Each structure stands twice: as C-alpha cells, then as structure tokens.
Amino acid sequence: MVDAMPQATDERPYHHGNLRTALLEAAQASLREHGAAQLSLRDLAREVGVSHAAPRRHFPDRQALLDALAENGFTQLDTILRTACADAGDDFAARLRATMTAYTRFATDNAALLELMYTSKHRPGATAIVKAAEAPFQLMIELLQQGQAQGALPSGAPERIGIILFATLQGIASLINGNFVEADLLDELVDTAVEQFLHGARPA
C-alpha cells in the first residue's frame, strides 16, 4: 500500500500572544513606508510569523484593518496631545504651543496614517472612528476655551477660532511632508505660527 503524498501546509503558527497589536504595529510601519495601497493581510501575517488565515480572527478583510488603523491612530494622537499638554504646565500659551507642536510632529511622522484617519472618519458607518476622533479634538476645544477664559482669545465658538490655527499647522505639515521645507524647521515654524495666532486673536 502506497502512502498518499503529504499535502503542502502553512506551518506557521495560527496563534500569537497579542496578534491584533502585532498586526497593527506592522501595518502602521508598512503604511509609513509604502502607503495604504500596499497593505495586505497576507503580507502582514508573514511578517509577524503567523498563518495567512490568522489575521482574519481580528480583521475579516482589508477594510477592517484600515478602519482599525484609523481608530488606533486617533487614540495615539489623543495620548500624545494630552501628554504634551499636561507636561507644559498651567500657562495657556505654553500648553497651546506644546500641544500644537506635538500635533504637527505626529502629522509629519505619520503622514499616511493621518490621511487615512481623516478619510476613514468620513466613510459611511465609521462610527468607531468618529468616536475615537472626538477625544483629541475635544482636548483642542478645551484648550481654546481655557484661552478664552483667561482673556487670551476672543469669545465665540472655539471651533471657529481654532480653525485658522489648525489650517496653519496642517499647512506646515504639508510643506514638510512635501519636502518644500526642512523637517528641522518644524518647531521653529510652529512657534511662529502660535505666536502670530495669539497676537492676531488677542481681544482688542
């Protein structure tokens, strides 16, 4: 009796100690290097050392992975901004400068991720991403409200007051990401932007 030929199998393990986190970390690194178009669950599985089917326990398809990346990105951003704000002390100008510098660094270090975060936020049904985005933006609103309470900013809707500053910071990040401005100038440019914002927004 002749034994049947053994079938080729994927001998990589199906289980992983913290597979979801490992996949997200690998995906974020790949996103930074190659962009969203190159992300593949199969490639990520190979990179973290599990079978090609294992990632589907956490991400049924590629879109689920992208959504998780966007949601995780907003969580990271919130942590980074809150840490910078807290470390700056109680002075409003110092808190604003530190928070805006942290945001712009995140935007330049994670350009592809930030783009994914904002585009995913507006995709129909992306309720988890929208919820995750609320925390960092609420921090910014509360910071502007502090400035209003201290008389450093005029009264009115803080969202409208902050949009100019936000647009300026996005512009700085875009110039750096597009290699129009050297990344080493980031802190100096943000300092200037915040200074001009505070000067221009100061109540008469």
C-alpha positions in Angstrom: 0.0 0.0 0.0 1.4 3.3 -1.1 1.1 6.2 1.3 -0.6 9.3 0.0 1.6 12.2 -0.8 1.6 14.7 2.0 -0.2 18.0 1.2 1.7 21.2 1.5 0.7 23.2 4.5 1.4 26.6 6.0 3.4 25.5 9.1 3.5 29.0 10.6 1.5 29.1 13.9 -2.1 30.2 13.9 -1.9 31.7 17.4 0.0 34.7 18.6 0.4 36.1 22.1 -1.0 39.5 21.1 -1.8 39.2 17.4 -4.1 42.2 17.0 -1.5 44.6 18.4 1.3 43.0 16.4 -0.6 43.3 13.2 -1.5 46.9 13.8 2.1 47.8 14.6 3.3 46.0 11.5 0.6 47.7 9.4 1.4 51.1 10.7 5.1 50.6 9.9 4.2 49.4 6.4 1.8 52.3 5.9 4.6 54.8 6.8 7.0 53.2 4.3 4.7 52.1 1.4 1.3 53.8 1.8 -2.1 52.2 2.2 -2.3 50.7 -1.2 0.4 48.2 -0.4 -1.2 46.9 2.8 -2.0 43.2 2.7 -3.3 40.9 5.4 -1.3 38.0 3.9 1.9 40.0 3.9 1.4 41.2 7.5 0.7 37.6 8.6 4.0 36.6 7.1 5.8 39.5 8.8 4.5 38.7 12.3 5.1 35.0 11.8 1.6 33.5 11.8 -0.5 31.6 9.2 -2.1 33.6 6.5 -5.6 32.9 7.9 -4.8 34.0 11.5 -5.3 37.8 11.0 -8.9 37.2 9.9 -9.7 36.4 13.6 -9.3 40.1 14.2 -9.8 41.7 10.8 -12.3 40.0 8.5 -11.0 41.9 5.5 -8.6 44.6 4.5 -11.1 47.4 5.1 -11.5 46.2 8.7 -7.7 46.5 9.1 -7.7 50.1 7.7 -10.5 51.1 10.0 -8.7 49.7 13.0 -5.6 51.6 11.9 -7.5 54.8 11.7 -9.2 54.3 15.0 -5.9 53.4 16.7 -4.3 56.5 15.1 -6.8 58.8 16.8 -6.2 57.0 20.1 -2.4 57.5 19.7 -2.9 61.2 18.7 -5.1 61.8 21.8 -2.5 60.3 24.1 0.3 62.3 22.5 -1.6 65.6 22.7 -2.7 65.1 26.3 0.8 64.2 27.4 2.3 67.2 25.7 -0.4 69.5 27.2 0.0 68.1 30.7 3.8 68.4 30.6 3.6 72.1 29.6 2.2 73.2 33.0 -0.7 75.6 33.5 0.3 78.5 31.2 -2.1 78.7 28.3 0.4 79.8 25.7 2.9 77.1 26.8 0.1 74.5 26.7 -1.0 75.6 23.2 2.5 75.7 21.8 3.3 72.2 23.2 0.1 70.7 22.0 0.3 72.1 18.5 4.0 71.1 18.2 3.0 67.6 19.2 0.2 67.5 16.7 2.5 68.7 13.8 5.2 66.2 14.7 2.6 63.5 14.6 1.3 64.8 11.2 4.8 64.7 9.8 6.0 61.4 11.3 2.7 59.7 10.3 1.6 61.4 7.1 0.0 58.4 5.5 -1.7 57.4 8.8 -3.1 60.9 9.3 -4.5 60.9 5.8 -6.1 57.5 6.4 -7.5 58.7 9.7 -9.3 61.7 8.2 -10.6 60.0 5.1 -11.8 57.0 7.1 -13.6 59.3 9.6 -16.0 60.3 6.8 -16.7 56.9 5.5 -20.3 55.8 6.0 -20.7 53.6 9.0 -17.3 54.5 10.6 -18.9 55.2 14.0 -16.0 53.8 16.0 -13.5 56.0 14.1 -15.7 59.1 14.7 -15.9 58.3 18.4 -12.1 57.9 18.6 -11.6 61.2 16.9 -13.7 63.1 19.4 -11.1 62.9 22.2 -8.2 64.7 20.6 -10.4 67.3 19.1 -12.2 67.8 22.4 -8.9 68.4 24.0 -8.1 71.2 21.5 -11.5 72.8 22.1 -11.0 72.7 25.8 -7.5 74.3 25.4 -9.0 77.1 23.3 -11.7 77.6 26.0 -9.0 78.0 28.6 -7.5 80.8 26.4 -10.9 82.4 26.2 -11.4 82.2 30.0 -8.0 83.8 30.6 -8.7 86.6 28.1 -6.0 85.5 25.6 -8.6 84.7 22.9 -11.9 86.4 22.0 -15.2 85.0 22.9 -17.3 83.0 20.5 -17.3 79.4 19.2 -13.9 77.9 19.9 -14.2 75.7 16.8 -14.2 78.8 14.6 -11.4 80.4 16.4 -9.2 77.3 16.2 -9.8 76.5 12.5 -7.3 79.2 11.5 -4.6 77.8 13.7 -5.4 74.2 12.7 -5.3 75.2 9.0 -1.9 76.8 9.5 -0.5 73.8 11.3 -1.8 71.5 8.6 -0.1 73.7 6.0 3.2 73.5 7.9 2.9 69.7 8.0 2.0 69.6 4.3 5.1 71.7 3.4 7.4 69.4 5.4 5.8 66.2 4.1 6.1 67.6 0.5 9.8 68.4 1.1 9.2 72.1 0.5 10.5 72.9 4.0 13.2 71.0 6.0 11.8 69.0 8.9 14.4 70.5 11.2 12.4 73.8 11.0 9.2 72.3 12.4 9.5 73.5 16.0 10.5 77.0 14.9 7.7 77.3 12.4 5.1 76.1 14.9 6.4 78.5 17.5 6.0 81.4 15.0 2.5 80.2 13.9 1.3 80.0 17.5 2.8 83.4 18.4 1.2 85.0 15.4 -2.1 83.3 16.1 -2.1 84.5 19.7 -1.1 88.0 18.7 -3.8 88.2 16.0 -6.5 86.6 18.1 -5.9 88.6 21.2 -9.1 90.7 22.1 -8.7 94.4 21.5 
